[in-house]
Amino acid sequence: MVTAESGPARDFYVAVFGYTLDANPDMPELDFTFLRRPDGHEIGGIAGDPKATKSRWGTLFQVDDADAAARRAVDAGGASAEPYDTVYGRVANITDPFGTEFDVCAAMTS
């Protein structure tokens, strides 16, 4: 989730689902908190962005190869931004033929 007000969002999801919160040690300069189920499984995160005009959830699918997934999306009638690297993996933003945006991410290999 991206929201201008991350504190109330964290409070809400903890109260509703009983999630636990973990800071993001990989990118301490960002206001990002991992949401975890009571069993510790990560299910998402909350990113604070003061410039966000509307709170929204995004969808990220894990893939083996983000570049190949982006090419397949374009070949199937969608669109893709140029894939880029993050500390967690290679990411591509894809838009399906119906206008829905989502991201794919391939884990970085050592």
Phi, psi and omega in degrees: 000140172246130183207152176286336183239084186288327181301305177298327178294316178300313180302317182299308185290331173293314182294319184283315188250351182073022179293155169258161184241138175229134175293164179258099182288342182283335181222070186295342180284347180262150172272085182224133180232129174284139172260130180232141174295166178303334178278002177094352181289128178287131180241353181164196180199165178240123178251123176273125178223103182303339180274354181295126180270344180211136176285143181204152172264148174241159179246133178232125177255135175279132180229165178284327185214107183294322180296317179293320178297320178296318179296317179297323179296317179295316180298332182270007176104003178265195178224157178215139169284163178298128177299151181218160182264142173232177178294339182264339181160185179269128188239144171227136174268124184241144173240125180284172183298349183258002177095003180276129179262145173204168178243153169239150181218133173251127181301144176293143176258150183289000000 
